Amino acid sequence: MKNYNIAVVGATGMVGRTILKVLEERNFPINNLYLFSSAKSAGTSMEFKGKSYIVEELNNASFDRNIDIALFSAGGSTSTKYAPIAASKGVVVIDNSSAFRMDKDVPLVVPEVNESEIMKHKGIIANPNCSTIQAVVALKPLHDKYKIKRIVYSTYQAVSGSGVKGIDDLKNSLANKPNSFYPHPIANNCLPHIDVFGENGYTKEEMKMIEETRKIFDDYNLRITATTVRVPVSNCHSESVNVEFYNDFDLADLKNTLKDSPGVVLIDNPEKNLYPLASLANGNDEVFVGRIRRDESVDCGINIWIVADNIRKGAATNAVQIAESLIKNI
């Protein structure tokens, strides 16, 4: 098997560290590994497969070497500046920010859902929003079989989705210390406010879910609405999703479809109080689904509960899976 030269941009951040962990766990075929960060974290020593690596400061010359794939997780402004530079040097960028997701020339990919889009790249591949990724893994097989008419997303998103600042705010809030990141204390609260509000009253996070789902499904007529909520949970996003189909379904058949779908784990036994929990999804790469039941207010609808680790499947693991798919075709 050929080995590849891999760069991780934003290596010292929460997602960057998890990318390295996932690359090691999945034994990704690496020849040379390069780690990049801002000047603040440059010089840090990091371990990978028992070897120490010094983190370099990211600059305009960072990609003037033989790098095959660069996994970016350093924020939108960094990606906007440096991803095109990397791509111009022949590097394939897998970007975890929102910078390129809605660019018509950039594939937006979840491998279980639309892997065939990967090789349409022009040097940059976008990793979707964490809350979108877990939703579409569960919904795509149902869309293929019954054709979705409308989606109502209601999310319950962990503070790790805000990075270290969100985790610190929860710790401080639980200790009755002032919050410094969220607009209100997150302990004992659910904040219906993720990212900035737009003129239409929706937050940027809500619009990401709406627009990204349409792009990934390549169905821009899908009717979708969303309410995204930050909750006092450390890690793993939960979602209540209401779906209306064009075609009717047998509920047992629908559950079997999900059970047999790649990347999905069905936990749905209400009699035994078994359903997806953040504590079960934590540290795992699968998308957990349950609480599946008919929406009796419409002819062809269901309610479904979806939980996944937002740092792993919602970011790091999905990016590594894209890289794995990519090298099958390089």
Disulfide bonds with the S-S distance in Angstrom:
none
